[in-house]
Amino acid sequence: MTVLLHRAFVESWRQLQSAEQASGTRLVEHLLRGDLTPGMRAHPVGPFLSLSPNMDLRVIALQD
């Protein structure tokens, strides 16, 4: 799986608290392994996949 990050994503990531970064990192690790769980609240939005590792964060991914 190829993972490309948008510059705005990286800049926003840097502004998160360490606990939020850890939650997001776990989400990305699960994505790379291909094991999405219902707790991640993943759902399609057009050609994108919207994922939420917790109630405060949302990651928008483009599926290949």
PDBQT receptor file of N, H, CA, C and O in Angstrom, charges set to zero:
ATOM      1  N   MET A   1       0.852  -1.175   0.000  1.00  0.00    +0.000 N 
ATOM      2  CA  MET A   1       0.000   0.000   0.000  1.00  0.00    +0.000 C 
ATOM      3  C   MET A   1       0.895   1.235   0.000  1.00  0.00    +0.000 C 
ATOM      4  O   MET A   1       1.885   1.301   0.728  1.00  0.00    +0.000 OA
ATOM      5  N   THR A   2       0.538   2.187  -0.810  1.00  0.00    +0.000 N 
ATOM      6  H   THR A   2      -0.267   2.133  -1.402  1.00  0.00    +0.000 HD
ATOM      7  CA  THR A   2       1.258   3.452  -0.867  1.00  0.00    +0.000 C 
ATOM      8  C   THR A   2       0.529   4.471   0.004  1.00  0.00    +0.000 C 
ATOM      9  O   THR A   2      -0.695   4.588  -0.048  1.00  0.00    +0.000 OA
ATOM     10  N   VAL A   3       1.289   5.194   0.791  1.00  0.00    +0.000 N 
ATOM     11  H   VAL A   3       2.283   5.098   0.833  1.00  0.00    +0.000 HD
ATOM     12  CA  VAL A   3       0.705   6.237   1.633  1.00  0.00    +0.000 C 
ATOM     13  C   VAL A   3       1.339   7.561   1.242  1.00  0.00    +0.000 C 
ATOM     14  O   VAL A   3       2.550   7.743   1.368  1.00  0.00    +0.000 OA
ATOM     15  N   LEU A   4       0.514   8.478   0.771  1.00  0.00    +0.000 N 
ATOM     16  H   LEU A   4      -0.469   8.330   0.669  1.00  0.00    +0.000 HD
ATOM     17  CA  LEU A   4       0.959   9.823   0.432  1.00  0.00    +0.000 C 
ATOM     18  C   LEU A   4       0.282  10.786   1.391  1.00  0.00    +0.000 C 
ATOM     19  O   LEU A   4      -0.910  10.659   1.669  1.00  0.00    +0.000 OA
ATOM     20  N   LEU A   5       1.030  11.735   1.889  1.00  0.00    +0.000 N 
ATOM     21  H   LEU A   5       1.998  11.838   1.664  1.00  0.00    +0.000 HD
ATOM     22  CA  LEU A   5       0.477  12.707   2.828  1.00  0.00    +0.000 C 
ATOM     23  C   LEU A   5       0.477  14.090   2.206  1.00  0.00    +0.000 C 
ATOM     24  O   LEU A   5       1.469  14.515   1.614  1.00  0.00    +0.000 OA
ATOM     25  N   HIS A   6      -0.622  14.777   2.341  1.00  0.00    +0.000 N 
ATOM     26  H   HIS A   6      -1.428  14.431   2.822  1.00  0.00    +0.000 HD
ATOM     27  CA  HIS A   6      -0.735  16.149   1.861  1.00  0.00    +0.000 C 
ATOM     28  C   HIS A   6      -0.005  17.071   2.836  1.00  0.00    +0.000 C 
ATOM     29  O   HIS A   6       0.004  16.823   4.042  1.00  0.00    +0.000 OA
ATOM     30  N   ARG A   7       0.593  18.112   2.323  1.00  0.00    +0.000 N 
ATOM     31  H   ARG A   7       0.586  18.314   1.344  1.00  0.00    +0.000 HD
ATOM     32  CA  ARG A   7       1.336  19.054   3.159  1.00  0.00    +0.000 C 
ATOM     33  C   ARG A   7       0.472  19.612   4.291  1.00  0.00    +0.000 C 
ATOM     34  O   ARG A   7       0.940  19.744   5.422  1.00  0.00    +0.000 OA
ATOM     35  N   ALA A   8      -0.781  19.938   3.991  1.00  0.00    +0.000 N 
ATOM     36  H   ALA A   8      -1.162  19.831   3.072  1.00  0.00    +0.000 HD
ATOM     37  CA  ALA A   8      -1.682  20.470   5.020  1.00  0.00    +0.000 C 
ATOM     38  C   ALA A   8      -1.918  19.450   6.131  1.00  0.00    +0.000 C 
ATOM     39  O   ALA A   8      -2.078  19.825   7.293  1.00  0.00    +0.000 OA
ATOM     40  N   PHE A   9      -1.940  18.159   5.780  1.00  0.00    +0.000 N 
ATOM     41  H   PHE A   9      -1.810  17.855   4.837  1.00  0.00    +0.000 HD
ATOM     42  CA  PHE A   9      -2.104  17.117   6.789  1.00  0.00    +0.000 C 
ATOM     43  C   PHE A   9      -0.916  17.126   7.750  1.00  0.00    +0.000 C 
ATOM     44  O   PHE A   9      -1.092  17.070   8.967  1.00  0.00    +0.000 OA
ATOM     45  N   VAL A  10       0.290  17.197   7.193  1.00  0.00    +0.000 N 
ATOM     46  H   VAL A  10       0.432  17.243   6.204  1.00  0.00    +0.000 HD
ATOM     47  CA  VAL A  10       1.497  17.184   8.024  1.00  0.00    +0.000 C 
ATOM     48  C   VAL A  10       1.542  18.428   8.916  1.00  0.00    +0.000 C 
ATOM     49  O   VAL A  10       1.890  18.330  10.093  1.00  0.00    +0.000 OA
ATOM     50  N   GLU A  11       1.199  19.575   8.376  1.00  0.00    +0.000 N 
ATOM     51  H   GLU A  11       0.917  19.654   7.420  1.00  0.00    +0.000 HD
ATOM     52  CA  GLU A  11       1.192  20.806   9.170  1.00  0.00    +0.000 C 
ATOM     53  C   GLU A  11       0.155  20.738  10.284  1.00  0.00    +0.000 C 
ATOM     54  O   GLU A  11       0.415  21.175  11.405  1.00  0.00    +0.000 OA
ATOM     55  N   SER A  12      -1.012  20.194   9.981  1.00  0.00    +0.000 N 
ATOM     56  H   SER A  12      -1.224  19.838   9.071  1.00  0.00    +0.000 HD
ATOM     57  CA  SER A  12      -2.047  20.047  11.010  1.00  0.00    +0.000 C 
ATOM     58  C   SER A  12      -1.628  19.031  12.061  1.00  0.00    +0.000 C 
ATOM     59  O   SER A  12      -1.888  19.214  13.250  1.00  0.00    +0.000 OA
ATOM     60  N   TRP A  13      -0.979  17.960  11.621  1.00  0.00    +0.000 N 
ATOM     61  H   TRP A  13      -0.768  17.811  10.655  1.00  0.00    +0.000 HD
ATOM     62  CA  TRP A  13      -0.505  16.910  12.523  1.00  0.00    +0.000 C 
ATOM     63  C   TRP A  13       0.434  17.493  13.583  1.00  0.00    +0.000 C 
ATOM     64  O   TRP A  13       0.360  17.134  14.758  1.00  0.00    +0.000 OA
ATOM     65  N   ARG A  14       1.299  18.379  13.158  1.00  0.00    +0.000 N 
ATOM     66  H   ARG A  14       1.359  18.671  12.203  1.00  0.00    +0.000 HD
ATOM     67  CA  ARG A  14       2.272  18.989  14.085  1.00  0.00    +0.000 C 
ATOM     68  C   ARG A  14       1.591  19.810  15.176  1.00  0.00    +0.000 C 
ATOM     69  O   ARG A  14       2.161  20.000  16.250  1.00  0.00    +0.000 OA
ATOM     70  N   GLN A  15       0.392  20.293  14.917  1.00  0.00    +0.000 N 
ATOM     71  H   GLN A  15      -0.071  20.138  14.044  1.00  0.00    +0.000 HD
ATOM     72  CA  GLN A  15      -0.312  21.135  15.880  1.00  0.00    +0.000 C 
ATOM     73  C   GLN A  15      -1.116  20.330  16.900  1.00  0.00    +0.000 C 
ATOM     74  O   GLN A  15      -1.631  20.894  17.866  1.00  0.00    +0.000 OA
ATOM     75  N   LEU A  16      -1.226  19.025  16.695  1.00  0.00    +0.000 N 
ATOM     76  H   LEU A  16      -0.807  18.567  15.911  1.00  0.00    +0.000 HD
ATOM     77  CA  LEU A  16      -1.980  18.180  17.617  1.00  0.00    +0.000 C 
ATOM     78  C   LEU A  16      -1.206  17.927  18.906  1.00  0.00    +0.000 C 
ATOM     79  O   LEU A  16       0.024  17.973  18.928  1.00  0.00    +0.000 OA
ATOM     80  N   GLN A  17      -1.946  17.662  19.974  1.00  0.00    +0.000 N 
ATOM     81  H   GLN A  17      -2.945  17.625  19.956  1.00  0.00    +0.000 HD
ATOM     82  CA  GLN A  17      -1.333  17.243  21.232  1.00  0.00    +0.000 C 
ATOM     83  C   GLN A  17      -0.776  15.836  21.029  1.00  0.00    +0.000 C 
ATOM     84  O   GLN A  17      -1.193  15.125  20.114  1.00  0.00    +0.000 OA
ATOM     85  N   SER A  18       0.164  15.438  21.882  1.00  0.00    +0.000 N 
ATOM     86  H   SER A  18       0.502  16.015  22.625  1.00  0.00    +0.000 HD
ATOM     87  CA  SER A  18       0.816  14.134  21.708  1.00  0.00    +0.000 C 
ATOM     88  C   SER A  18      -0.184  12.975  21.790  1.00  0.00    +0.000 C 
ATOM     89  O   SER A  18      -0.028  11.989  21.069  1.00  0.00    +0.000 OA
ATOM     90  N   ALA A  19      -1.197  13.068  22.643  1.00  0.00    +0.000 N 
ATOM     91  H   ALA A  19      -1.323  13.868  23.229  1.00  0.00    +0.000 HD
ATOM     92  CA  ALA A  19      -2.191  11.992  22.742  1.00  0.00    +0.000 C 
ATOM     93  C   ALA A  19      -2.986  11.876  21.446  1.00  0.00    +0.000 C 
ATOM     94  O   ALA A  19      -3.305  10.769  21.010  1.00  0.00    +0.000 OA
ATOM     95  N   GLU A  20      -3.307  13.015  20.826  1.00  0.00    +0.000 N 
ATOM     96  H   GLU A  20      -3.047  13.914  21.180  1.00  0.00    +0.000 HD
ATOM     97  CA  GLU A  20      -4.035  12.991  19.557  1.00  0.00    +0.000 C 
ATOM     98  C   GLU A  20      -3.160  12.422  18.446  1.00  0.00    +0.000 C 
ATOM     99  O   GLU A  20      -3.641  11.675  17.594  1.00  0.00    +0.000 OA
ATOM    100  N   GLN A  21      -1.873  12.775  18.453  1.00  0.00    +0.000 N 
ATOM    101  H   GLN A  21      -1.482  13.382  19.145  1.00  0.00    +0.000 HD
ATOM    102  CA  GLN A  21      -0.950  12.228  17.467  1.00  0.00    +0.000 C 
ATOM    103  C   GLN A  21      -0.851  10.708  17.615  1.00  0.00    +0.000 C 
ATOM    104  O   GLN A  21      -0.819   9.989  16.617  1.00  0.00    +0.000 OA
ATOM    105  N   ALA A  22      -0.803  10.223  18.847  1.00  0.00    +0.000 N 
ATOM    106  H   ALA A  22      -0.829  10.807  19.658  1.00  0.00    +0.000 HD
ATOM    107  CA  ALA A  22      -0.712   8.784  19.085  1.00  0.00    +0.000 C 
ATOM    108  C   ALA A  22      -1.966   8.075  18.564  1.00  0.00    +0.000 C 
ATOM    109  O   ALA A  22      -1.867   7.002  17.968  1.00  0.00    +0.000 OA
ATOM    110  N   SER A  23      -3.121   8.656  18.780  1.00  0.00    +0.000 N 
ATOM    111  H   SER A  23      -3.202   9.528  19.264  1.00  0.00    +0.000 HD
ATOM    112  CA  SER A  23      -4.374   8.075  18.296  1.00  0.00    +0.000 C 
ATOM    113  C   SER A  23      -4.377   8.016  16.774  1.00  0.00    +0.000 C 
ATOM    114  O   SER A  23      -4.782   7.010  16.192  1.00  0.00    +0.000 OA
ATOM    115  N   GLY A  24      -3.935   9.069  16.138  1.00  0.00    +0.000 N 
ATOM    116  H   GLY A  24      -3.605   9.886  16.610  1.00  0.00    +0.000 HD
ATOM    117  CA  GLY A  24      -3.850   9.103  14.683  1.00  0.00    +0.000 C 
ATOM    118  C   GLY A  24      -2.825   8.125  14.142  1.00  0.00    +0.000 C 
ATOM    119  O   GLY A  24      -3.038   7.509  13.098  1.00  0.00    +0.000 OA
ATOM    120  N   THR A  25      -1.719   7.980  14.846  1.00  0.00    +0.000 N 
ATOM    121  H   THR A  25      -1.546   8.480  15.695  1.00  0.00    +0.000 HD
ATOM    122  CA  THR A  25      -0.679   7.043  14.430  1.00  0.00    +0.000 C 
ATOM    123  C   THR A  25      -1.211   5.616  14.470  1.00  0.00    +0.000 C 
ATOM    124  O   THR A  25      -0.959   4.834  13.554  1.00  0.00    +0.000 OA
ATOM    125  N   ARG A  26      -1.942   5.274  15.519  1.00  0.00    +0.000 N 
ATOM    126  H   ARG A  26      -2.147   5.909  16.264  1.00  0.00    +0.000 HD
ATOM    127  CA  ARG A  26      -2.534   3.932  15.601  1.00  0.00    +0.000 C 
ATOM    128  C   ARG A  26      -3.497   3.700  14.431  1.00  0.00    +0.000 C 
ATOM    129  O   ARG A  26      -3.530   2.613  13.854  1.00  0.00    +0.000 OA
ATOM    130  N   LEU A  27      -4.273   4.721  14.088  1.00  0.00    +0.000 N 
ATOM    131  H   LEU A  27      -4.246   5.605  14.556  1.00  0.00    +0.000 HD
ATOM    132  CA  LEU A  27      -5.198   4.600  12.971  1.00  0.00    +0.000 C 
ATOM    133  C   LEU A  27      -4.446   4.304  11.673  1.00  0.00    +0.000 C 
ATOM    134  O   LEU A  27      -4.824   3.401  10.926  1.00  0.00    +0.000 OA
ATOM    135  N   VAL A  28      -3.387   5.059  11.408  1.00  0.00    +0.000 N 
ATOM    136  H   VAL A  28      -3.080   5.792  12.015  1.00  0.00    +0.000 HD
ATOM    137  CA  VAL A  28      -2.607   4.861  10.186  1.00  0.00    +0.000 C 
ATOM    138  C   VAL A  28      -1.966   3.478  10.181  1.00  0.00    +0.000 C 
ATOM    139  O   VAL A  28      -1.922   2.825   9.138  1.00  0.00    +0.000 OA
ATOM    140  N   GLU A  29      -1.468   3.022  11.326  1.00  0.00    +0.000 N 
ATOM    141  H   GLU A  29      -1.504   3.552  12.173  1.00  0.00    +0.000 HD
ATOM    142  CA  GLU A  29      -0.887   1.678  11.404  1.00  0.00    +0.000 C 
ATOM    143  C   GLU A  29      -1.928   0.612  11.061  1.00  0.00    +0.000 C 
ATOM    144  O   GLU A  29      -1.621  -0.348  10.354  1.00  0.00    +0.000 OA
ATOM    145  N   HIS A  30      -3.149   0.775  11.555  1.00  0.00    +0.000 N 
ATOM    146  H   HIS A  30      -3.397   1.555  12.129  1.00  0.00    +0.000 HD
ATOM    147  CA  HIS A  30      -4.226  -0.171  11.228  1.00  0.00    +0.000 C 
ATOM    148  C   HIS A  30      -4.531  -0.129   9.736  1.00  0.00    +0.000 C 
ATOM    149  O   HIS A  30      -4.753  -1.171   9.118  1.00  0.00    +0.000 OA
ATOM    150  N   LEU A  31      -4.543   1.069   9.152  1.00  0.00    +0.000 N 
ATOM    151  H   LEU A  31      -4.364   1.915   9.654  1.00  0.00    +0.000 HD
ATOM    152  CA  LEU A  31      -4.793   1.195   7.718  1.00  0.00    +0.000 C 
ATOM    153  C   LEU A  31      -3.736   0.452   6.917  1.00  0.00    +0.000 C 
ATOM    154  O   LEU A  31      -4.056  -0.257   5.964  1.00  0.00    +0.000 OA
ATOM    155  N   LEU A  32      -2.481   0.616   7.304  1.00  0.00    +0.000 N 
ATOM    156  H   LEU A  32      -2.221   1.193   8.079  1.00  0.00    +0.000 HD
ATOM    157  CA  LEU A  32      -1.389  -0.028   6.571  1.00  0.00    +0.000 C 
ATOM    158  C   LEU A  32      -1.471  -1.547   6.668  1.00  0.00    +0.000 C 
ATOM    159  O   LEU A  32      -1.093  -2.252   5.732  1.00  0.00    +0.000 OA
ATOM    160  N   ARG A  33      -1.964  -2.053   7.798  1.00  0.00    +0.000 N 
ATOM    161  H   ARG A  33      -2.271  -1.481   8.559  1.00  0.00    +0.000 HD
ATOM    162  CA  ARG A  33      -2.119  -3.507   7.957  1.00  0.00    +0.000 C 
ATOM    163  C   ARG A  33      -3.413  -4.011   7.325  1.00  0.00    +0.000 C 
ATOM    164  O   ARG A  33      -3.580  -5.215   7.129  1.00  0.00    +0.000 OA
ATOM    165  N   GLY A  34      -4.324  -3.102   7.008  1.00  0.00    +0.000 N 
ATOM    166  H   GLY A  34      -4.188  -2.124   7.167  1.00  0.00    +0.000 HD
ATOM    167  CA  GLY A  34      -5.589  -3.477   6.396  1.00  0.00    +0.000 C 
ATOM    168  C   GLY A  34      -6.619  -4.002   7.375  1.00  0.00    +0.000 C 
ATOM    169  O   GLY A  34      -7.566  -4.676   6.970  1.00  0.00    +0.000 OA
ATOM    170  N   ASP A  35      -6.453  -3.705   8.664  1.00  0.00    +0.000 N 
ATOM    171  H   ASP A  35      -5.684  -3.157   8.993  1.00  0.00    +0.000 HD
ATOM    172  CA  ASP A  35      -7.410  -4.204   9.650  1.00  0.00    +0.000 C 
ATOM    173  C   ASP A  35      -8.218  -3.067  10.266  1.00  0.00    +0.000 C 
ATOM    174  O   ASP A  35      -7.932  -2.601  11.368  1.00  0.00    +0.000 OA
ATOM    175  N   LEU A  36      -9.229  -2.636   9.526  1.00  0.00    +0.000 N 
ATOM    176  H   LEU A  36      -9.462  -3.015   8.631  1.00  0.00    +0.000 HD
ATOM    177  CA  LEU A  36     -10.136  -1.608  10.031  1.00  0.00    +0.000 C 
ATOM    178  C   LEU A  36     -11.134  -2.248  10.990  1.00  0.00    +0.000 C 
ATOM    179  O   LEU A  36     -11.636  -3.342  10.734  1.00  0.00    +0.000 OA
ATOM    180  N   THR A  37     -11.413  -1.575  12.069  1.00  0.00    +0.000 N 
ATOM    181  H   THR A  37     -11.005  -0.686  12.277  1.00  0.00    +0.000 HD
ATOM    182  CA  THR A  37     -12.370  -2.088  13.046  1.00  0.00    +0.000 C 
ATOM    183  C   THR A  37     -13.563  -1.133  13.121  1.00  0.00    +0.000 C 
ATOM    184  O   THR A  37     -13.433   0.035  12.755  1.00  0.00    +0.000 OA
ATOM    185  N   PRO A  38     -14.717  -1.604  13.585  1.00  0.00    +0.000 N 
ATOM    186  CA  PRO A  38     -15.895  -0.732  13.690  1.00  0.00    +0.000 C 
ATOM    187  C   PRO A  38     -15.645   0.500  14.567  1.00  0.00    +0.000 C 
ATOM    188  O   PRO A  38     -16.261   1.542  14.346  1.00  0.00    +0.000 OA
ATOM    189  N   GLY A  39     -14.760   0.399  15.547  1.00  0.00    +0.000 N 
ATOM    190  H   GLY A  39     -14.259  -0.448  15.726  1.00  0.00    +0.000 HD
ATOM    191  CA  GLY A  39     -14.470   1.528  16.422  1.00  0.00    +0.000 C 
ATOM    192  C   GLY A  39     -13.823   2.699  15.712  1.00  0.00    +0.000 C 
ATOM    193  O   GLY A  39     -13.786   3.808  16.244  1.00  0.00    +0.000 OA
ATOM    194  N   MET A  40     -13.311   2.461  14.511  1.00  0.00    +0.000 N 
ATOM    195  H   MET A  40     -13.341   1.560  14.079  1.00  0.00    +0.000 HD
ATOM    196  CA  MET A  40     -12.671   3.534  13.742  1.00  0.00    +0.000 C 
ATOM    197  C   MET A  40     -13.690   4.380  12.992  1.00  0.00    +0.000 C 
ATOM    198  O   MET A  40     -13.335   5.406  12.413  1.00  0.00    +0.000 OA
ATOM    199  N   ARG A  41     -14.937   3.966  12.996  1.00  0.00    +0.000 N 
ATOM    200  H   ARG A  41     -15.225   3.132  13.467  1.00  0.00    +0.000 HD
ATOM    201  CA  ARG A  41     -15.995   4.704  12.318  1.00  0.00    +0.000 C 
ATOM    202  C   ARG A  41     -15.587   5.090  10.897  1.00  0.00    +0.000 C 
ATOM    203  O   ARG A  41     -15.525   6.272  10.558  1.00  0.00    +0.000 OA
ATOM    204  N   ALA A  42     -15.314   4.088  10.077  1.00  0.00    +0.000 N 
ATOM    205  H   ALA A  42     -15.365   3.128  10.352  1.00  0.00    +0.000 HD
ATOM    206  CA  ALA A  42     -14.913   4.312   8.687  1.00  0.00    +0.000 C 
ATOM    207  C   ALA A  42     -16.141   4.264   7.787  1.00  0.00    +0.000 C 
ATOM    208  O   ALA A  42     -16.970   3.361   7.898  1.00  0.00    +0.000 OA
ATOM    209  N   HIS A  43     -16.247   5.242   6.898  1.00  0.00    +0.000 N 
ATOM    210  H   HIS A  43     -15.573   5.976   6.808  1.00  0.00    +0.000 HD
ATOM    211  CA  HIS A  43     -17.331   5.224   5.923  1.00  0.00    +0.000 C 
ATOM    212  C   HIS A  43     -16.906   5.985   4.675  1.00  0.00    +0.000 C 
ATOM    213  O   HIS A  43     -16.136   6.942   4.757  1.00  0.00    +0.000 OA
ATOM    214  N   PRO A  44     -17.410   5.558   3.517  1.00  0.00    +0.000 N 
ATOM    215  CA  PRO A  44     -17.041   6.212   2.264  1.00  0.00    +0.000 C 
ATOM    216  C   PRO A  44     -17.714   7.573   2.120  1.00  0.00    +0.000 C 
ATOM    217  O   PRO A  44     -18.859   7.773   2.525  1.00  0.00    +0.000 OA
ATOM    218  N   VAL A  45     -16.967   8.494   1.531  1.00  0.00    +0.000 N 
ATOM    219  H   VAL A  45     -16.037   8.331   1.202  1.00  0.00    +0.000 HD
ATOM    220  CA  VAL A  45     -17.480   9.818   1.181  1.00  0.00    +0.000 C 
ATOM    221  C   VAL A  45     -17.002  10.074  -0.248  1.00  0.00    +0.000 C 
ATOM    222  O   VAL A  45     -15.897  10.572  -0.462  1.00  0.00    +0.000 OA
ATOM    223  N   GLY A  46     -17.838   9.731  -1.217  1.00  0.00    +0.000 N 
ATOM    224  H   GLY A  46     -18.736   9.326  -1.044  1.00  0.00    +0.000 HD
ATOM    225  CA  GLY A  46     -17.419   9.823  -2.615  1.00  0.00    +0.000 C 
ATOM    226  C   GLY A  46     -16.247   8.884  -2.837  1.00  0.00    +0.000 C 
ATOM    227  O   GLY A  46     -16.308   7.720  -2.441  1.00  0.00    +0.000 OA
ATOM    228  N   PRO A  47     -15.168   9.373  -3.472  1.00  0.00    +0.000 N 
ATOM    229  CA  PRO A  47     -14.011   8.510  -3.708  1.00  0.00    +0.000 C 
ATOM    230  C   PRO A  47     -13.089   8.397  -2.483  1.00  0.00    +0.000 C 
ATOM    231  O   PRO A  47     -12.050   7.740  -2.541  1.00  0.00    +0.000 OA
ATOM    232  N   PHE A  48     -13.470   9.031  -1.399  1.00  0.00    +0.000 N 
ATOM    233  H   PHE A  48     -14.314   9.565  -1.352  1.00  0.00    +0.000 HD
ATOM    234  CA  PHE A  48     -12.633   9.070  -0.197  1.00  0.00    +0.000 C 
ATOM    235  C   PHE A  48     -13.159   8.131   0.874  1.00  0.00    +0.000 C 
ATOM    236  O   PHE A  48     -14.298   7.667   0.817  1.00  0.00    +0.000 OA
ATOM    237  N   LEU A  49     -12.307   7.863   1.846  1.00  0.00    +0.000 N 
ATOM    238  H   LEU A  49     -11.382   8.240   1.892  1.00  0.00    +0.000 HD
ATOM    239  CA  LEU A  49     -12.700   7.097   3.020  1.00  0.00    +0.000 C 
ATOM    240  C   LEU A  49     -12.501   8.007   4.222  1.00  0.00    +0.000 C 
ATOM    241  O   LEU A  49     -11.399   8.504   4.456  1.00  0.00    +0.000 OA
ATOM    242  N   SER A  50     -13.557   8.223   4.976  1.00  0.00    +0.000 N 
ATOM    243  H   SER A  50     -14.452   7.819   4.786  1.00  0.00    +0.000 HD
ATOM    244  CA  SER A  50     -13.503   9.060   6.171  1.00  0.00    +0.000 C 
ATOM    245  C   SER A  50     -13.342   8.146   7.381  1.00  0.00    +0.000 C 
ATOM    246  O   SER A  50     -14.135   7.227   7.582  1.00  0.00    +0.000 OA
ATOM    247  N   LEU A  51     -12.306   8.404   8.189  1.00  0.00    +0.000 N 
ATOM    248  H   LEU A  51     -11.662   9.151   8.026  1.00  0.00    +0.000 HD
ATOM    249  CA  LEU A  51     -12.005   7.578   9.356  1.00  0.00    +0.000 C 
ATOM    250  C   LEU A  51     -11.875   8.455  10.587  1.00  0.00    +0.000 C 
ATOM    251  O   LEU A  51     -11.335   9.559  10.524  1.00  0.00    +0.000 OA
ATOM    252  N   SER A  52     -12.371   7.959  11.698  1.00  0.00    +0.000 N 
ATOM    253  H   SER A  52     -12.811   7.062  11.750  1.00  0.00    +0.000 HD
ATOM    254  CA  SER A  52     -12.271   8.691  12.959  1.00  0.00    +0.000 C 
ATOM    255  C   SER A  52     -11.692   7.783  14.030  1.00  0.00    +0.000 C 
ATOM    256  O   SER A  52     -12.351   6.834  14.455  1.00  0.00    +0.000 OA
ATOM    257  N   PRO A  53     -10.467   8.055  14.476  1.00  0.00    +0.000 N 
ATOM    258  CA  PRO A  53      -9.889   7.253  15.554  1.00  0.00    +0.000 C 
ATOM    259  C   PRO A  53     -10.502   7.589  16.913  1.00  0.00    +0.000 C 
ATOM    260  O   PRO A  53     -10.438   6.782  17.841  1.00  0.00    +0.000 OA
ATOM    261  N   ASN A  54     -11.095   8.777  17.032  1.00  0.00    +0.000 N 
ATOM    262  H   ASN A  54     -11.146   9.432  16.279  1.00  0.00    +0.000 HD
ATOM    263  CA  ASN A  54     -11.774   9.183  18.262  1.00  0.00    +0.000 C 
ATOM    264  C   ASN A  54     -12.784  10.278  17.897  1.00  0.00    +0.000 C 
ATOM    265  O   ASN A  54     -12.946  10.605  16.721  1.00  0.00    +0.000 OA
ATOM    266  N   MET A  55     -13.446  10.832  18.878  1.00  0.00    +0.000 N 
ATOM    267  H   MET A  55     -13.315  10.567  19.833  1.00  0.00    +0.000 HD
ATOM    268  CA  MET A  55     -14.488  11.822  18.597  1.00  0.00    +0.000 C 
ATOM    269  C   MET A  55     -13.935  13.184  18.168  1.00  0.00    +0.000 C 
ATOM    270  O   MET A  55     -14.694  14.029  17.693  1.00  0.00    +0.000 OA
ATOM    271  N   ASP A  56     -12.637  13.410  18.325  1.00  0.00    +0.000 N 
ATOM    272  H   ASP A  56     -12.021  12.724  18.711  1.00  0.00    +0.000 HD
ATOM    273  CA  ASP A  56     -12.058  14.710  18.021  1.00  0.00    +0.000 C 
ATOM    274  C   ASP A  56     -11.288  14.764  16.703  1.00  0.00    +0.000 C 
ATOM    275  O   ASP A  56     -10.984  15.851  16.211  1.00  0.00    +0.000 OA
ATOM    276  N   LEU A  57     -10.974  13.621  16.134  1.00  0.00    +0.000 N 
ATOM    277  H   LEU A  57     -11.221  12.738  16.534  1.00  0.00    +0.000 HD
ATOM    278  CA  LEU A  57     -10.143  13.593  14.928  1.00  0.00    +0.000 C 
ATOM    279  C   LEU A  57     -10.863  12.910  13.778  1.00  0.00    +0.000 C 
ATOM    280  O   LEU A  57     -11.677  12.008  13.979  1.00  0.00    +0.000 OA
ATOM    281  N   ARG A  58     -10.548  13.354  12.580  1.00  0.00    +0.000 N 
ATOM    282  H   ARG A  58      -9.887  14.086  12.417  1.00  0.00    +0.000 HD
ATOM    283  CA  ARG A  58     -11.058  12.713  11.376  1.00  0.00    +0.000 C 
ATOM    284  C   ARG A  58      -9.929  12.716  10.357  1.00  0.00    +0.000 C 
ATOM    285  O   ARG A  58      -9.249  13.723  10.162  1.00  0.00    +0.000 OA
ATOM    286  N   VAL A  59      -9.744  11.570   9.710  1.00  0.00    +0.000 N 
ATOM    287  H   VAL A  59     -10.297  10.752   9.868  1.00  0.00    +0.000 HD
ATOM    288  CA  VAL A  59      -8.743  11.430   8.651  1.00  0.00    +0.000 C 
ATOM    289  C   VAL A  59      -9.500  11.102   7.380  1.00  0.00    +0.000 C 
ATOM    290  O   VAL A  59     -10.337  10.199   7.356  1.00  0.00    +0.000 OA
ATOM    291  N   ILE A  60      -9.199  11.842   6.327  1.00  0.00    +0.000 N 
ATOM    292  H   ILE A  60      -8.519  12.576   6.347  1.00  0.00    +0.000 HD
ATOM    293  CA  ILE A  60      -9.808  11.600   5.017  1.00  0.00    +0.000 C 
ATOM    294  C   ILE A  60      -8.743  10.952   4.135  1.00  0.00    +0.000 C 
ATOM    295  O   ILE A  60      -7.670  11.519   3.930  1.00  0.00    +0.000 OA
ATOM    296  N   ALA A  61      -9.044   9.766   3.617  1.00  0.00    +0.000 N 
ATOM    297  H   ALA A  61      -9.915   9.305   3.784  1.00  0.00    +0.000 HD
ATOM    298  CA  ALA A  61      -8.077   9.018   2.813  1.00  0.00    +0.000 C 
ATOM    299  C   ALA A  61      -8.666   8.749   1.435  1.00  0.00    +0.000 C 
ATOM    300  O   ALA A  61      -9.881   8.623   1.277  1.00  0.00    +0.000 OA
ATOM    301  N   LEU A  62      -7.805   8.663   0.462  1.00  0.00    +0.000 N 
ATOM    302  H   LEU A  62      -6.818   8.765   0.591  1.00  0.00    +0.000 HD
ATOM    303  CA  LEU A  62      -8.203   8.308  -0.900  1.00  0.00    +0.000 C 
ATOM    304  C   LEU A  62      -7.809   6.853  -1.104  1.00  0.00    +0.000 C 
ATOM    305  O   LEU A  62      -6.636   6.495  -0.992  1.00  0.00    +0.000 OA
ATOM    306  N   GLN A  63      -8.789   6.026  -1.400  1.00  0.00    +0.000 N 
ATOM    307  H   GLN A  63      -9.741   6.317  -1.490  1.00  0.00    +0.000 HD
ATOM    308  CA  GLN A  63      -8.507   4.611  -1.610  1.00  0.00    +0.000 C 
ATOM    309  C   GLN A  63      -7.964   4.398  -3.006  1.00  0.00    +0.000 C 
ATOM    310  O   GLN A  63      -8.390   5.048  -3.961  1.00  0.00    +0.000 OA
ATOM    311  N   ASP A  64      -6.998   3.458  -3.114  1.00  0.00    +0.000 N 
ATOM    312  H   ASP A  64      -6.652   2.930  -2.338  1.00  0.00    +0.000 HD
ATOM    313  CA  ASP A  64      -6.477   3.136  -4.449  1.00  0.00    +0.000 C 
ATOM    314  C   ASP A  64      -7.097   1.864  -4.966  1.00  0.00    +0.000 C 
ATOM    315  O   ASP A  64      -6.784   1.430  -6.075  1.00  0.00    +0.000 OA
TER     316      ASP A  64
